[in-house]
Amino acid sequence: DKARGEEVKAERMITALYGYYREDLNRLPQQSKDNLKLYDEDQVICDYLSGMTDRYAIELYRDLFIPEVWRG
C-alpha cells in the first residue's frame, strides 16, 4: 500500500543519513561531537538525526545523495 511505500522511503533516507555520519563522526556538528565524550557513538548519531525536522532531513539527504543535475 502507498503508506508502507512511503515508510520504506523514509527508512532508507534515515539509514543513509546515519551511514553518512557513522562513516565520519567529524561530519557531526560540534555539539554532537562534544557529546561523544559522554555517550555511545550510535546514540549520538541517532540523537542528532531524531532532532532534525522532516524538511531539514529531506534537504540534507538531497544535498548529500542526489546529483545536482537531477534536482528539478
ChimeraX commands (.cxc) that place a marker at each C-alpha (Angstrom):
marker #1 position 0.00,0.00,0.00 radius 0.5
marker #1 position 1.06,3.61,-0.54 radius 0.5
marker #1 position 1.64,4.43,3.14 radius 0.5
marker #1 position 4.00,1.47,3.53 radius 0.5
marker #1 position 5.89,2.56,0.42 radius 0.5
marker #1 position 6.44,6.00,1.92 radius 0.5
marker #1 position 7.57,4.46,5.20 radius 0.5
marker #1 position 10.17,2.39,3.34 radius 0.5
marker #1 position 11.47,5.52,1.60 radius 0.5
marker #1 position 11.77,7.34,4.93 radius 0.5
marker #1 position 13.63,4.40,6.47 radius 0.5
marker #1 position 16.08,4.35,3.56 radius 0.5
marker #1 position 16.67,8.08,3.89 radius 0.5
marker #1 position 17.38,7.89,7.62 radius 0.5
marker #1 position 19.58,4.83,7.13 radius 0.5
marker #1 position 21.62,6.69,4.50 radius 0.5
marker #1 position 22.00,9.74,6.74 radius 0.5
marker #1 position 23.01,7.52,9.66 radius 0.5
marker #1 position 25.64,5.84,7.49 radius 0.5
marker #1 position 26.96,9.20,6.34 radius 0.5
marker #1 position 27.66,10.31,9.92 radius 0.5
marker #1 position 28.80,6.86,11.07 radius 0.5
marker #1 position 31.39,6.81,8.30 radius 0.5
marker #1 position 32.98,10.02,9.60 radius 0.5
marker #1 position 31.99,11.34,13.01 radius 0.5
marker #1 position 33.71,14.64,12.21 radius 0.5
marker #1 position 30.76,15.40,9.94 radius 0.5
marker #1 position 28.59,15.86,13.02 radius 0.5
marker #1 position 28.05,19.38,14.35 radius 0.5
marker #1 position 30.31,20.39,17.23 radius 0.5
marker #1 position 27.67,19.95,19.92 radius 0.5
marker #1 position 27.13,16.35,18.86 radius 0.5
marker #1 position 30.88,15.74,18.70 radius 0.5
marker #1 position 31.13,17.05,22.25 radius 0.5
marker #1 position 28.50,14.50,23.29 radius 0.5
marker #1 position 30.78,11.70,22.05 radius 0.5
marker #1 position 32.77,12.18,25.27 radius 0.5
marker #1 position 29.71,11.16,27.28 radius 0.5
marker #1 position 27.66,8.84,25.10 radius 0.5
marker #1 position 27.99,5.97,22.65 radius 0.5
marker #1 position 28.65,6.96,19.02 radius 0.5
marker #1 position 25.46,5.30,17.78 radius 0.5
marker #1 position 23.41,7.11,20.41 radius 0.5
marker #1 position 24.89,10.48,19.48 radius 0.5
marker #1 position 24.16,9.96,15.80 radius 0.5
marker #1 position 20.61,8.80,16.50 radius 0.5
marker #1 position 20.00,11.76,18.80 radius 0.5
marker #1 position 21.25,14.16,16.15 radius 0.5
marker #1 position 19.06,12.61,13.46 radius 0.5
marker #1 position 16.00,12.49,15.70 radius 0.5
marker #1 position 16.35,16.21,16.38 radius 0.5
marker #1 position 16.08,17.06,12.68 radius 0.5
marker #1 position 12.83,18.30,11.24 radius 0.5
marker #1 position 11.44,16.27,8.36 radius 0.5
marker #1 position 12.10,19.14,5.99 radius 0.5
marker #1 position 15.72,19.53,7.11 radius 0.5
marker #1 position 16.40,15.78,6.85 radius 0.5
marker #1 position 14.96,15.69,3.32 radius 0.5
marker #1 position 17.01,18.70,2.21 radius 0.5
marker #1 position 20.17,17.27,3.75 radius 0.5
marker #1 position 19.55,13.94,2.03 radius 0.5
marker #1 position 19.07,15.71,-1.30 radius 0.5
marker #1 position 22.24,17.74,-0.82 radius 0.5
marker #1 position 24.33,14.71,0.11 radius 0.5
marker #1 position 22.99,11.98,-2.15 radius 0.5
marker #1 position 21.10,13.40,-5.13 radius 0.5
marker #1 position 23.27,14.71,-8.00 radius 0.5
marker #1 position 22.60,18.38,-8.56 radius 0.5
marker #1 position 21.76,17.86,-12.24 radius 0.5
marker #1 position 18.91,15.51,-11.23 radius 0.5
marker #1 position 17.21,18.05,-9.00 radius 0.5
marker #1 position 14.25,19.77,-10.56 radius 0.5
marker link #1:1,2 radius 0.2
marker link #1:2,3 radius 0.2
marker link #1:3,4 radius 0.2
marker link #1:4,5 radius 0.2
marker link #1:5,6 radius 0.2
marker link #1:6,7 radius 0.2
marker link #1:7,8 radius 0.2
marker link #1:8,9 radius 0.2
marker link #1:9,10 radius 0.2
marker link #1:10,11 radius 0.2
marker link #1:11,12 radius 0.2
marker link #1:12,13 radius 0.2
marker link #1:13,14 radius 0.2
marker link #1:14,15 radius 0.2
marker link #1:15,16 radius 0.2
marker link #1:16,17 radius 0.2
marker link #1:17,18 radius 0.2
marker link #1:18,19 radius 0.2
marker link #1:19,20 radius 0.2
marker link #1:20,21 radius 0.2
marker link #1:21,22 radius 0.2
marker link #1:22,23 radius 0.2
marker link #1:23,24 radius 0.2
marker link #1:24,25 radius 0.2
marker link #1:25,26 radius 0.2
marker link #1:26,27 radius 0.2
marker link #1:27,28 radius 0.2
marker link #1:28,29 radius 0.2
marker link #1:29,30 radius 0.2
marker link #1:30,31 radius 0.2
marker link #1:31,32 radius 0.2
marker link #1:32,33 radius 0.2
marker link #1:33,34 radius 0.2
marker link #1:34,35 radius 0.2
marker link #1:35,36 radius 0.2
marker link #1:36,37 radius 0.2
marker link #1:37,38 radius 0.2
marker link #1:38,39 radius 0.2
marker link #1:39,40 radius 0.2
marker link #1:40,41 radius 0.2
marker link #1:41,42 radius 0.2
marker link #1:42,43 radius 0.2
marker link #1:43,44 radius 0.2
marker link #1:44,45 radius 0.2
marker link #1:45,46 radius 0.2
marker link #1:46,47 radius 0.2
marker link #1:47,48 radius 0.2
marker link #1:48,49 radius 0.2
marker link #1:49,50 radius 0.2
marker link #1:50,51 radius 0.2
marker link #1:51,52 radius 0.2
marker link #1:52,53 radius 0.2
marker link #1:53,54 radius 0.2
marker link #1:54,55 radius 0.2
marker link #1:55,56 radius 0.2
marker link #1:56,57 radius 0.2
marker link #1:57,58 radius 0.2
marker link #1:58,59 radius 0.2
marker link #1:59,60 radius 0.2
marker link #1:60,61 radius 0.2
marker link #1:61,62 radius 0.2
marker link #1:62,63 radius 0.2
marker link #1:63,64 radius 0.2
marker link #1:64,65 radius 0.2
marker link #1:65,66 radius 0.2
marker link #1:66,67 radius 0.2
marker link #1:67,68 radius 0.2
marker link #1:68,69 radius 0.2
marker link #1:69,70 radius 0.2
marker link #1:70,71 radius 0.2
marker link #1:71,72 radius 0.2
view
